[in-house]
Structures are given as C-alpha cells and as structure tokens.
Amino acid sequence: MALLQIAEPGLSAAPHQHRLAVGIDLGTTNSLVASVFSGTAEVIRDEAGRALLPSVVRYRANHAEPVVGHEALAEQSANPRDTLSSIKRLMGRGLGDLGDLGDLGDVDNIGDMPYVFVDSPGMVSIATVAGVKSPVEVSADILTSLRRRAESALGGELTGAVITVPAYFDDAQRQATKDAARLAGLNVLRLLNEPTAAAVAYGLDNASEGIFAVFDLGGGTFDISILKLSRGVFEVLATNGDAALGGDDFDQRIYAWIVASAGLVAPGPHAARRLLTLARNAKEALSTAQTTAITATLADHQAVCLTLSREKFDELTADLVARTLKPTRKALRDAGLTVQDVKGVVLVGGSTRMPSVRASVAEYFRQAPLTDLDPDQVVAIGAAMQANALAGNRKGDEWLLLDVCPLSLGLETMGGLVEKIIPRNSTIPTARAQEFTTFKDGQTAMSLHVLQGERELVADCRSLARFELRGIPPMVAGAARIRVTFQIDADNLLSVSAREQSTGIEATVAVKPSYGLEDRQIARMLEDAHGRAEADMKLRMLRENQVEGRRMIDATEAALAEDGEDLLSPPERDEIARHIYALADIIETGDGDSVKILKAACDALNSATQEFAARRMDAGVKRALSGRRLEDLGLTAVTG
C-alpha cells in the first residue's frame, strides 16, 4: 500500500518530496533557467558550465529536431534563413505591427531580419526549411531546451515554472508566451514581470526597503518599474516602457554604419547576418574597450576593415539611450514621485552594461546605479524564488507581490471611442465593473469590443476580443442596464463578463487576444511535436535508471563499509567494486541510448551482491538472537 505524505499548510513537503520548480527568463538574446538549491536560488548551467542559452533556433529538413542555443548561434551566418533569433520581438504580433509593408504577402528582411515572413492567421510567422514557424513555436523550442536542462540537473519532472515577461508586454504577448510554455510541456505557475522578478531577487538578497527603480534594458524590450519595498512587500507603483527598444536596435545602428562606411552594396541574407553578428560583437567589446576592430571578407568578395570607437558608437546611439528616459519620466509621474524619492536604481538586462546607458541612468537619477547582481541572471533568480514559493516549498507569506497592469483596458462606445474600465498601473489581481446601456429603442443584443491602450480612439488601441450579449428585453433606448465586469488575474490576463441587470442574462469571454493562438492551433502544434515525445521519454527513462543506479551504488558502498571486511574475501570485494565502477561510469557518460546498458549494469551489480546480501541477513539474524533463549522469544522447543 502506498503512503502519501501531505505537508502541513504553509510548510514544504519532506525533503525527498521537494517539488521541482524553476524560474525562466525567456529573453530576446539569451534565456536562462534557475531553481532554488538548499534555500539559495541559482542559475542552472549546461554541461559546459554556461549559464546563458542563446535564444536562437536552427530548423532542419526531414523533421529533424531543431538545434537550439550555442550550436545554432554558431551556424547563424552560414544558414540565416533557417536560423531564427530575436524572435521575442515578434511574439503576439501581426505583420501590420512590423511596419508599413504594403501587400501582406511573403516579405523579406523586415528590420534587416533575413527571413521570409508569412502573414499567418493569428500572428506573423517565418518560412523555414522545416515549414512555417510561428514565434510561439520557436519560443517553445527554446523553452523545451531549458526544461530538459532543468530536469536533467534536478533529476525529475518539473512541477511548474514561473516565466518572466517584459512589464510592458500587452495581453496578446503574454498569451503568446503562455501558449509557448504549454507547447513546451511546462506548467506555468505564473507569468511574472521581469522588473518585479529582479526586485524580488535584489530585495530578498539585500533586505532592502524604500523606493527603487528597476531599469530593464534587454535585447529587444525596455521596461522601467517603480517599486516600493517594505518588509517583504513588493508593491509596483508604476510601470512604463517600450516593447520595441533593446540591444538589437543598438546592433542595427552599428550594422548600418558598417554598410555605409565600407561602401557595401545590397548585402544578401548571409552577409547581413554576418554583419549583424560583427555589430553585436563590437557593441559588447565597447563596453570595456575604447575602440574595436571590425574586419570581414563577405561571400560576395566585399571587404570590411573598420575601427569603431566608443565615442562614435555613443554618437550613433544617443537617441536610443535618450528614448529610455521618456518612459522613465512617465513612470515616476504616474507613481507621484520625483527623482529625489528614489533610493536606488537596479540595472537589469545585458544591454545595461553599455557605459553610455549607465552614465545616462546615473545622470538622470543623480546616483550611481546598483550593480550587486549580474544583470543577465537577476531576473531568472527572482523568478526561481517566486516559483519555489508557489510550488509550496516555503511559506507563501514571506513576501507579497503587488504588481500592476501595464496598459489600460476598456470597451468601444459609440463614435469609435474607448471607455477605460481598468486604467494602467492598477494593482493586480483586480476586478472592476461599469454599467452601460442600449443606443436604440427595442435593442435586444449588444456587441462588446474589448480594447487595450492609452489612446481615446478605437483605431489607435489594440483589439483584444469581441463578444455579444443577447436576450436583452426590448426597451426604449437608455433604459437597459448592462453591467460589464473586467477581471485581471495574477498573470495579467483578462476575462470580461456582461450581465443584463433585470433578467440576469449573462455572457462571458476569457479574452484570447486577436494575436494569440486558438486552442486548435495549439493542438496542431502539439501533434507536430509528438514526434519528439519519444526522445523525451528516452531521457526520462534514462534519468529514472540513473537515479536507481546511484541508489544501488550508495547502498552497496555503505554495506561494504559496514560488513565488507568481515563477510567477503578480497577477491569478492574486488569483484563487487568492479561492478560499482562499471555502473558509475555508465551513469556519468551515458546518453538517451544507454538505458539498456544501464539496466544491464544495475542487474549485474545486483547479481554480484546477492550472496553478500544473504550473508549480511544471516549475520544480522545471528546478532539479533545471540544470547537469547527460545522462551524469551515466545517459542517452545518441539521434541520428537
């Protein structure tokens, strides 16, 4: 009979039942996964000891599994069309969001991305040798790689994950991120705003209190959040940002300068990708050096031999740095604070390593920014702390996160106007209601159009959903009372309901944004990914057998230490040791095809120790009976 252990409310389960939860920073340039080990949150590294996983996926023909991370990054210049990067910038976005491109057919080189874009239903997709891939599918492949890394390091299946998103991600982008996680086989415990995650990591690590600004400049997005930290309460007072500003834009400025300075003519996809890589390398080099050389011979025999100085780089990108200050001013104004009220500024994101950015932050806030924690890792670490709490491994009341919705939510009213129901920077979770009425006499139905944005006109805001309320009693115009309720959950995702007050007739919609994926699309993607389930199952079987093998080794070594000298001859001990070493070697060096070999090694060790186990049992019985009479044991001798 199986015994189930149930933890006391607020307390974690027994150590061997520690729930495996992770925090994931799904980044534009790099992604990370972290977990809590012995009470400390740490980034999980790959076999080579690398914390960062480049957010790059290379697709291959004939249904071959895609290549993710460092290997894909190395192949990017050689195969630019099928090697996708910076995909986070396309999450939840339609082709129309990427600029005025004329006809909505296949389009090349949007923003110098060397891809073939396809205006697929839901969101823009990219044509590859493995078929058309949506940003959700590409992100799912990155998340799958992180999940496998975490499960391998933690030795089991994950209970769930907290995934971070830019604070200024709208509903469509958040829903797309959740869809990607679902496709990757992850149970999303919560979507957490990246600046809030950074504040958790920084605040808990330093026991800080007061008003803090979290300045988050990543590879593709910029966020600024103003938080109040007080005795474990993390209250987001205001947030602002730019979902189309990040390190990629700095790379583009260097790329354009290289093309102009070297007199290059119409670089093709391979050359463009090579130059973008050189631009990124130059940007990173100038974080520590005053000048850097940019040299290359392109496939079309065009040559590049340039030197870029930090001064010139700062000149090329001065307006991009300045763009970060406009949202910063708005966030402070929304929070009702001034620069003098801010106790500290926390830098997040690899792009904050640029000296010009740090100097701008220091000048605006009149203080040196805080750099105690690695800006690349701080978000994943904070997410891991929150995941650990949500999984039930620690008391959930040790800190409280009070986040906000980044953009206003409302309904379309007559004249193409937007009536805001939930204003931006409202604390979430939240629910708000407002009453509306009919426009015409005898109107028996109402069409509701849910929108997100700060503008007053419907045309200037993002459409999230449409639904209808039918069965309204026919009345004169303005007599019906329709109560519309907006509810935002902890993931910043929205549901809307409408209720006619006199009859109780109600309609509800869980908002699936226009640019999110429908359930049938997710189902199709899951079917497409089914072919990888076999590989995942092999890895799981391997891990289970590795755990069993380690258990056998530990138990055998403990038994040898206790009774090996007394019960075994030297040759017998050597034979058992040989099997232990063989099993340990297979555990350390085996891969997904080693399950049979691993099982055979376990069986061999088990056979080699059977006689030893029998001798130990006999010796144990003798020790237990030594010096005791049958009567003491409640037994009676039988005579013939």
N, C-alpha and C positions, 0 to 999 in steps of 0.2 A: 504494500500500500504506500502510495506517495504521500509525503508530508509536505504541506505548503506552509511556508513561513510568511506571516503578514506583519509588516512593521507597524509599530505604534504611530498614530498620526503625528506628523511633523518630524519623525525620525527616519533615518535611512534603513534599508534592509541590512541583513547580515552582510559581512564583507564579501562573502562569495556570491552574494546576490546583488552586488553593486550594479546599478543599472548603467549601461554603457550609453552615454550621451555625449554629443560633440557640438562645438560651435564652428560654423563655416563662414568664412569671409569670401564670398564669390565676387572676385574683383575683375576689373576690366583688363588689367595687365597680368596680374598674378592672383592666385587663390590660395587659401590656407585652410587647414582644419586643426582644431585644438581640442583638448579634453582636460579634465581635472584628474591629476595623479597624486594620491596621498594628500589631498587638500590643496594642491597647487595647480593652477591652470598652466598648461604648456602646449606649445605648438607641436604637432606630430610630424616628424620628419620622414622622408622616404629612405630607401635602402642606402642611398649615397649620402645621407645626413643633410639633405636640403629641405629647408622649411617651405620655400615658395614653390608652387606649381604654376608654371606659365599657363595663362588662360588661352591656350592655343590647341586647336584640334585639327589633325590632318585626316581627311577621308580618303579611303582606298576603294578600288573597284572590287567586284565579285563578292560583295557582302562581307569583306574582311573587316575585322574590328578596327575602329579608328585608333589612331595614335594620339595620345594626349600628353601635353607638358613639354619637358625639355627636348625630347626627341622630335616632337612636332615643330617646336621653335627652330631647331637646327635645320629643318627641311623647308622652312617657310620661303626662303628666297628661291629655292630650286622649284618649288611647286606652289606658287602663290594663290592660284585659283581654288585649290582644294584644301589649303591650309588656312583655317579661319581664326582670326584673333580679334580682340576688342569687340567681341560680339555683345557684350553687356550694353553697349551704346544703342543697339538695335532692339533690345528687349521691349516688348509691348508696343512696338512702333510700326506704323504702316508706311508704305512708300511715300505717301504725301508728307510725312513728317521729316523726310530726309532732304527736303528742298524742292524747289520748283523745277521738276524734271520733264515737264511736257507730257508726252504719252506715257501711260502706265504699263508699258511692256517691259521686256528684259532690259536692264540698264547696267552699263559697266561703270566702274570707277567713281562711285559716289564718294565724295570726300577723299579721293585718292585711294580708296579701298579697291584693290584689284580683283573684284568679284563680279559675278554675273548675278544681279539682283532680280528677283521674281516677285511680282506683286500678288502673293498668295492670299487667299481668304484668311482674315484674322490679323496677320502681321507680315511684314516683308520677310522673304526667305532668300536663300542663296543656292544657286545651282552648283552641284559638285559632281564628281565622278561617281559618287555613291547615291546620287539622286538629290532632289531638292531638300534642303535642310533649313528648318526654322531656327531662330535664335534660341527658342526653348529647347530644341533637340541638342543643339551644340552645347548649351549650358548644362543640360542633363548629362552629357558625356563627361564634362569637367567634374560635375558633382559625383558621378559614378566612380571616377578615378579617386577622388578624395574619400568617398565612402569605403572603397576597397583598402585604401591606405590605413584608414582608421580601424576597420575591422581586423586587419592583419596585425596592427600594433596592439589593439586592445584584446584580441583573442576571442571575439564573439560578435554576434549580430547587434547592431545599434538599436537602442530603444527609441531614439529620436535625435533630432538636430535642431538647433537654433541657427537660422540663416540670416545674415545681415543684408540689408539693402540701404541704398542712399536715402537719407531722410527726405529728400525731395522727389523720390520716386512717386509717381501717381498710382492710382488704383490698377490701371492696366499693367504697369510694370511690376507691381507687387504680385498680381495674379499670375503673370507670366513666370515669375520666379518660383512661386508655389507649384505651378504646373511642371516646371523643370525638375524640382525636387521630387515630386511624385513619380515622374518618369524615371528618375534615378534610383527609385526604391527607398527613398528616405521619408520617414515620418516627421513632418515639420511640427515641432513643438511651438515655435513662434517665429515670426519674422520680426527682426529687431533692427531699428535704425542704427546705422553704423556709428554716428557720433554718440548715441546713447550707450552702445556697447563699449566704445572707447572710454566713456566716463565711468562705466562700471569697473573696467579694468584699472583705470587710474585712481578712482576714488577709493576702491577697496584696498588697493595696494599701498596707498599713502594715507588713508584715513582722512582725506581732505574734506573741508567744509567751506561753503561760501558760493559765490557766483563764478562760474567757469564758462569760457567759450571754447567750444570744440571746433577747430578749423580743419576740415577734412577735404584735402585735395588729392583725389586718386587719379587713376589712369584715364577715366572717362567722365567723372562727375565731380562736382564741388558742392559741399554742404557746410553750412555754419549753424551750429546749435548753441543756444544759451541755456545753461542748466544751473539749477540751484541744488547743491549737495548739502544735506543736513542729516546727520545721524542715521545713515543708511537709506535715506530717501533721495532718489534721483528724479528731480522734477524738471522736465523740459519746459522752459518758459516760452521759448520761441525757436522757430527754425526757418531757414531760408536756403537758397542755393541756386545752382544752375546745373541741370541734368545733362547739359551738352558742353561742359567745360572740364578739361582734365589734362593729364600729361600728354595724351595723344595730340592735343592741339598745339602744345609746345613742340612736339616732334614734327608736326606738319609745317611749322614756321621754319625749322631748320631744313626740312626737305625742300621747301620752296626756295630757300636761299641757296642751297646746293645746286638745284636745277638752273637758277638764274646765274649764279656766279660761275658755274662751269660751262655755261652755254649749251646745256643739253637740249636735244630736240626730241620732243614727244617720247619720253621713256615708256617702254612697254611694261606689262604687268610684272615680269621678272625683275627688270631694272628698278621699277618703282618700289617693289618690296625690298630689294637690296638697299636702296637709298633710305627708305624709312627705317630699316634696321640700323644703318650707319647714323642716321639722325638721332635715334634713341640712344645709341652708344655715346654719341657726342654730348648729348644733354646730361647723361649720367656722369660722364668724365668731368664736365664743367662744374659739377657740384663740389669737386675738391681741387681741380686744376684751373689755372688762369687761361690756358689755351689747349686746344686739342686738334690733332691732325685728322683729316677725313680724306682717305685715299681709296680708290677702287677703279678697276677696269671692268666695264659692263659688257654684257654679252654682245651688244651691237658695236663693240670696239670704241665706244665713247669712254673717255678717261676723266677721272675726278682726282684732283690733287689740291686740297684746300686746307687752310688753317682757320679755325673758328675760335675767337676769343670770348671770354665770359662777358666782356663789355658789349661786344656785338650781339651776343645771344640775349643779353638783358634788353638791348635796344629793340631787337626783333619781337620780343615777347612782353614788352612793357604794358601794352594794352590788355593782355591776358591776365597779368598779375593785377592790374587795376580793376578788371572785371570781378575779381573776388571780393572787392571792398563794397560794392553796391549791395549785394545780398547781406553782407555783414552789417552794414548800417541799418538795413531794413529789419534785420532780426533784433538788433539792440532796441530800435524804436518800438517794435511790436512788444518787446518784453518790458518796455517802460524804463529802460536803464541807459546809463551813459558809459563811456569807456572807463571812467573812474570807478565804477561799481564792480568791474571785472577783476577778480582776484588772480586769475591765471588763465593762460591760453594753452590748450593742449593741441599739439600738432598730430594729425592722423593722415596716413597715405604717403606713399613713396615720393609723390611729387612735392611734398613739403620739404624735401631735402635740398631743393634748389635754393641757393643763397639769396636770390632776389625775392623769393616768396617769404623766407624767414625775415629778411630785412623789412619788407613791407608790413608783415604782421607786427613786428616789434615797434615799428614807427607808428602804426595806427593805434595799437593798444598801449603804447608807451611803457612797454615792459618786454623783457626777453621771453620768448615762448618756452613752455616746458617741454623737455625732450628726454625725460627719465626713461620712457619705454620706447621700444622700437616702433616707429610709426607704421611699419609694414605689418607688425604682428599684434598690435594692441587691440584691434577690432575683433580678431578671432579669439583672443584671450578673454575679452569681456563676454563674447557670445558663449564661450565654453562655460564660464561661471554661471551665466543665466540658464544654460542647458542643464547643468548639474543640479541647480535648484528645482527646475521644472520637472526633472526626472525623478525627484523625490529623494535625492542622495544627501540632502541637507535641509535644514529648516527653511521653509519658504518665506518666513517673516524676518529674515536677517537684513533684507533690503527691499525697498519698494520702488518700482519703476513707474513713473508717471510721464508717459510720452504724449506727443501731440500729433494731430493730423496736419500734414504739410500744406494742403490746399483746401479751399472752401468747397463745399458740396451744396447743391441746390437743385431746383426744378425750373423748367421752362414755363413762363407765364405768357399771357397774351402780348403780342407785339414783339416776340422774339427776345424777351428779357429774361434774365436769370434771377430768381428769388433765392437767396442764400439761406439754407436751413442750418448748416453747421459751418461757422466761419473757420478760417485757417487758424492754426495754433490752439484749437480746442483740445483739452486734455482727453485722452482716450484710455479705456473704452468709454463711449458716451452714447447717449440716445437723446434726440431732440425731435419735437413734433410741432407742426404748424397746420392751421386749418385753411382750406381753400374752398372755393365754391364754383358753381357752373356759370358758363358765359351766355348760354342760350336758354330760352323757355323750352321746357319739356326735355331737356338733355338727360339721357339715360346712361351715358357712358362717358368716361373721361380718360384721355390718353396722357400718361405721365412720362416726361422725358427727364432723366437724371443726368446732371452735368457736374463737372469739376473744373474749377479755375477761379481766377480773381476778377475777370472782366465782367462787364454788365450785359453784354450781348451773347446770345447763344452761339453765334458764329465764331466767337473768339474763345470759347471754352471747349473742353474735351467732352464728348458724348460718352457716357458710361453705360446707359441702359434705357430701354423703353418698355413700358408695360401698360396694361389697360385695366380700369376698374369698371365693370359692367353691372347692370341691375340697379342703377340709381333711380329712385322713384321720380317720375316726371313732375317737375315743379317749375315755378317761374324762375327766371334767371336770378342767381344770387341767393336763393332760398336754401339750397342743399348745403350741408356742412360735411366736407370731406377732410378727415384728419390724416395727414401724411406724416409718418414717423421714419426718421433716419437713425440707423444703429450702426456704429463702428466698433468692431471687435479689437482685441489686443494686437492683431496683425495689421490693423489699419485697413481692413477690408469691410465693405459696406453691404448692408441689406436695407431695403426700403419697403414699407407697407403702407397701404391706403385703405381707410375704413370710412364707409358712409355711416354717420352717427345715428340716424333714425332707424335704419334697418339692420345695422350690424354687418352688412355685406363688406367683404374684405378681399384685397388682393395683395400679394407679397412677391417680391423678387429679391433673390440673393444675387447681387449685382455681379454679373460676369462681364467685365468691360468689353467694349467693342473690339479691342485689340488683344483680348485674352483668347485662350483656346477653348473650344467647346469640348464637352466630355467625349464625344465621338472621335474628335481629333486626338485626344489623349489616348483613347482606346486603341486607335490605329497605331500610334507611336509605340504603345506598349506591345502590340503584336509584332511590330517591326523589331523591337528589342528582344523579343522572345528567344531569338537565336543565341543571344548572349547568356541566357539563363543557365545553359549547360556549363559554360565556363565559370559562372558564379557558383554553381552547385559544386563543381570540382574544387574550387578554392575553399568553400565552406567545409567540404568533407576533409580536405587536407588539414585545415585548421583544427577540426574536431579530433582527427587522428594524431596531430601534433600534440594537442593538449593531453590526450590519453597516453601518448608515448612519454611525455615529460613526467606525467604522474607515475608511470611504471618505473622510470629511471630513479625518481626521487625515493619511491618506496623501497626499491631494491637496494639503493645505496644506503638507506637508513638501516635496513635489515642486515646488510653486510657489516656495517659499523658496529652493530649490536651483537651479532652472533656469528659473523663470518669466520673469525679466528677459531672458535670452539667447534663449529659444526661442519666446516668444509676444509678439505685438504688444499694446499697451494694450487695444484692443477685445476681443481674445481673452481676456486676463486678466480683464477686467470680466465677460465672459460666463460664465466658469467660476466667478468669485466670486458671481455672481447665483445660480447653481445651488447653490453651497455654502450660501448664506444661506437659500435656499428649503428645502433639506433640513434644515438645523439648526432652522428654525422649526417644521417638521412634527414633528421628533423631540421638541422641547420642549413642544409644545402638543397633540399628537395623543392620541387615546384608542383604545379597542379597535376602533373602526370605521375607523381610519385606515391599516390595513395596506396596502390597495390604493394609497392615495395615497402612502404612504411608499415602497412598492416602485417606483411610477412616478417619484418624485423621485430615488431611487437610480439607476434606469435612465437618467434624464435627465442626471444628473451623469456617469454612466459614458460616455454618448454624447458629452457635451461635452468630455470629456478624452481621447477615443480618439486624436485627431490629436496632442495634446500627448504622450501616451504613446509614440506611434510616433516622434516627433521625439526624445524622450529616449533611446529604444532606439538610434536611428541615431547619435545623438551619443555614446552610450556605446560603441558598436562602433568608431566613429572614434577615440575616445580610446584604446581598447584596442589598435588596430592602428597608431596613429600612430608613425612612425619605425621600424617593424619590416619586415624583408624576408620574402618568401614562404618562403625557405629556413629562416628562424628558426621559422616556424610549421609546418615539416614538409610544405610544399606545393611542388609543381612546376608551373611555368607550362607551358601547353599551347599549341603554335603550330599554326596551320592550314596 
